[in-house]
Amino acid sequence: SSNVTLHTGVEAKSDWFGDKYKYNGSSWSANTSFKGERFLQADINDSVTTINVGKTNAFTSSGTVQIDDEKITYTGVDGTNLTGCTRGAASTSAAIHTSNDSVTQI
């Protein structure tokens, strides 16, 4: 196609996911408009601090996610989990969530 540029020999990002990064022809940068999304792999109560999302490559290494009306900050990822979670962030209420609920980076 005439509107596509193919770059070869580009080092792959180890945590690549969809549009998480942009490549400008010489280097990678974070795509600031990207919002990662995965799904809960198991039910969680309102106090867990580790949240299993299956694969964490859709998310930044720390940040905030939302499940239903609850915002949750996290301080790390370990491959399948968001870790160091603080529940009920940004004046929301910690809640119970069920498997397959959407977890979206905000």
LODO-173408 format. One record per residue (C-alpha): x, y, z; residue number from 0. Coordinates in steps of 0.02 Angstrom, whole numbers, plus 50000, padded with zeros to 5 digits. Layout:
! residues N
<vose><x>X</x><y>Y</y><z>Z</z><nr>NUM</nr></vose>
...
! end
This chain:
! residues 106
<vose><x>50000</x><y>50000</y><z>50000</z><nr>0</nr></vose>
<vose><x>50061</x><y>50176</y><z>49966</z><nr>1</nr></vose>
<vose><x>50024</x><y>50238</y><z>50143</z><nr>2</nr></vose>
<vose><x>50133</x><y>50111</y><z>50235</z><nr>3</nr></vose>
<vose><x>50318</x><y>50117</y><z>50278</z><nr>4</nr></vose>
<vose><x>50404</x><y>49951</y><z>50311</z><nr>5</nr></vose>
<vose><x>50551</x><y>49957</y><z>50432</z><nr>6</nr></vose>
<vose><x>50668</x><y>49806</y><z>50441</z><nr>7</nr></vose>
<vose><x>50798</x><y>49763</y><z>50572</z><nr>8</nr></vose>
<vose><x>50699</x><y>49847</y><z>50711</z><nr>9</nr></vose>
<vose><x>50727</x><y>49779</y><z>50886</z><nr>10</nr></vose>
<vose><x>50564</x><y>49712</y><z>50957</z><nr>11</nr></vose>
<vose><x>50497</x><y>49780</y><z>51122</z><nr>12</nr></vose>
<vose><x>50485</x><y>49640</y><z>51251</z><nr>13</nr></vose>
<vose><x>50317</x><y>49703</y><z>51315</z><nr>14</nr></vose>
<vose><x>50246</x><y>49751</y><z>51144</z><nr>15</nr></vose>
<vose><x>50057</x><y>49754</y><z>51131</z><nr>16</nr></vose>
<vose><x>49952</x><y>49826</y><z>50990</z><nr>17</nr></vose>
<vose><x>49976</x><y>50015</y><z>50980</z><nr>18</nr></vose>
<vose><x>50067</x><y>50031</y><z>51148</z><nr>19</nr></vose>
<vose><x>50221</x><y>50102</y><z>51061</z><nr>20</nr></vose>
<vose><x>50258</x><y>50210</y><z>50909</z><nr>21</nr></vose>
<vose><x>50410</x><y>50190</y><z>50797</z><nr>22</nr></vose>
<vose><x>50471</x><y>50346</y><z>50706</z><nr>23</nr></vose>
<vose><x>50597</x><y>50260</y><z>50592</z><nr>24</nr></vose>
<vose><x>50740</x><y>50264</y><z>50717</z><nr>25</nr></vose>
<vose><x>50672</x><y>50239</y><z>50893</z><nr>26</nr></vose>
<vose><x>50522</x><y>50181</y><z>50995</z><nr>27</nr></vose>
<vose><x>50417</x><y>50295</y><z>51105</z><nr>28</nr></vose>
<vose><x>50266</x><y>50266</y><z>51214</z><nr>29</nr></vose>
<vose><x>50100</x><y>50299</y><z>51128</z><nr>30</nr></vose>
<vose><x>50021</x><y>50419</y><z>51253</z><nr>31</nr></vose>
<vose><x>49846</x><y>50390</y><z>51184</z><nr>32</nr></vose>
<vose><x>49856</x><y>50200</y><z>51205</z><nr>33</nr></vose>
<vose><x>49739</x><y>50124</y><z>51335</z><nr>34</nr></vose>
<vose><x>49779</x><y>49943</y><z>51374</z><nr>35</nr></vose>
<vose><x>49638</x><y>49823</y><z>51412</z><nr>36</nr></vose>
<vose><x>49631</x><y>49643</y><z>51473</z><nr>37</nr></vose>
<vose><x>49506</x><y>49540</y><z>51573</z><nr>38</nr></vose>
<vose><x>49507</x><y>49474</y><z>51750</z><nr>39</nr></vose>
<vose><x>49560</x><y>49292</y><z>51753</z><nr>40</nr></vose>
<vose><x>49471</x><y>49256</y><z>51918</z><nr>41</nr></vose>
<vose><x>49347</x><y>49335</y><z>52038</z><nr>42</nr></vose>
<vose><x>49424</x><y>49461</y><z>52160</z><nr>43</nr></vose>
<vose><x>49363</x><y>49526</y><z>52326</z><nr>44</nr></vose>
<vose><x>49374</x><y>49709</y><z>52378</z><nr>45</nr></vose>
<vose><x>49543</x><y>49694</y><z>52466</z><nr>46</nr></vose>
<vose><x>49661</x><y>49594</y><z>52353</z><nr>47</nr></vose>
<vose><x>49821</x><y>49685</y><z>52306</z><nr>48</nr></vose>
<vose><x>49871</x><y>49570</y><z>52162</z><nr>49</nr></vose>
<vose><x>49757</x><y>49560</y><z>52011</z><nr>50</nr></vose>
<vose><x>49776</x><y>49423</y><z>51880</z><nr>51</nr></vose>
<vose><x>49745</x><y>49489</y><z>51703</z><nr>52</nr></vose>
<vose><x>49824</x><y>49343</y><z>51609</z><nr>53</nr></vose>
<vose><x>49960</x><y>49445</y><z>51522</z><nr>54</nr></vose>
<vose><x>50020</x><y>49616</y><z>51576</z><nr>55</nr></vose>
<vose><x>50098</x><y>49674</y><z>51413</z><nr>56</nr></vose>
<vose><x>49945</x><y>49782</y><z>51379</z><nr>57</nr></vose>
<vose><x>49987</x><y>49889</y><z>51532</z><nr>58</nr></vose>
<vose><x>50125</x><y>50009</y><z>51583</z><nr>59</nr></vose>
<vose><x>50244</x><y>49953</y><z>51721</z><nr>60</nr></vose>
<vose><x>50142</x><y>50053</y><z>51848</z><nr>61</nr></vose>
<vose><x>49987</x><y>50159</y><z>51839</z><nr>62</nr></vose>
<vose><x>49799</x><y>50157</y><z>51861</z><nr>63</nr></vose>
<vose><x>49666</x><y>50041</y><z>51794</z><nr>64</nr></vose>
<vose><x>49478</x><y>50041</y><z>51805</z><nr>65</nr></vose>
<vose><x>49360</x><y>49894</y><z>51832</z><nr>66</nr></vose>
<vose><x>49178</x><y>49945</y><z>51824</z><nr>67</nr></vose>
<vose><x>49168</x><y>50104</y><z>51932</z><nr>68</nr></vose>
<vose><x>49323</x><y>50065</y><z>52037</z><nr>69</nr></vose>
<vose><x>49493</x><y>50143</y><z>52001</z><nr>70</nr></vose>
<vose><x>49644</x><y>50045</y><z>52059</z><nr>71</nr></vose>
<vose><x>49825</x><y>50103</y><z>52062</z><nr>72</nr></vose>
<vose><x>49964</x><y>49974</y><z>52044</z><nr>73</nr></vose>
<vose><x>50152</x><y>49985</y><z>52068</z><nr>74</nr></vose>
<vose><x>50213</x><y>49839</y><z>51963</z><nr>75</nr></vose>
<vose><x>50180</x><y>49695</y><z>51844</z><nr>76</nr></vose>
<vose><x>50248</x><y>49517</y><z>51849</z><nr>77</nr></vose>
<vose><x>50193</x><y>49443</y><z>51684</z><nr>78</nr></vose>
<vose><x>50016</x><y>49392</y><z>51729</z><nr>79</nr></vose>
<vose><x>49973</x><y>49506</y><z>51875</z><nr>80</nr></vose>
<vose><x>49958</x><y>49689</y><z>51920</z><nr>81</nr></vose>
<vose><x>50046</x><y>49701</y><z>52088</z><nr>82</nr></vose>
<vose><x>50050</x><y>49824</y><z>52232</z><nr>83</nr></vose>
<vose><x>49869</x><y>49872</y><z>52201</z><nr>84</nr></vose>
<vose><x>49784</x><y>50008</y><z>52302</z><nr>85</nr></vose>
<vose><x>49599</x><y>49981</y><z>52291</z><nr>86</nr></vose>
<vose><x>49469</x><y>50120</y><z>52281</z><nr>87</nr></vose>
<vose><x>49589</x><y>50251</y><z>52214</z><nr>88</nr></vose>
<vose><x>49534</x><y>50427</y><z>52163</z><nr>89</nr></vose>
<vose><x>49387</x><y>50429</y><z>52285</z><nr>90</nr></vose>
<vose><x>49307</x><y>50272</y><z>52211</z><nr>91</nr></vose>
<vose><x>49251</x><y>50125</y><z>52317</z><nr>92</nr></vose>
<vose><x>49339</x><y>49957</y><z>52322</z><nr>93</nr></vose>
<vose><x>49222</x><y>49824</y><z>52257</z><nr>94</nr></vose>
<vose><x>49204</x><y>49640</y><z>52216</z><nr>95</nr></vose>
<vose><x>49232</x><y>49599</y><z>52032</z><nr>96</nr></vose>
<vose><x>49205</x><y>49440</y><z>51933</z><nr>97</nr></vose>
<vose><x>49307</x><y>49341</y><z>51808</z><nr>98</nr></vose>
<vose><x>49305</x><y>49416</y><z>51632</z><nr>99</nr></vose>
<vose><x>49267</x><y>49593</y><z>51694</z><nr>100</nr></vose>
<vose><x>49362</x><y>49719</y><z>51588</z><nr>101</nr></vose>
<vose><x>49521</x><y>49796</y><z>51662</z><nr>102</nr></vose>
<vose><x>49564</x><y>49957</y><z>51569</z><nr>103</nr></vose>
<vose><x>49716</x><y>50070</y><z>51588</z><nr>104</nr></vose>
<vose><x>49666</x><y>50250</y><z>51624</z><nr>105</nr></vose>
! end
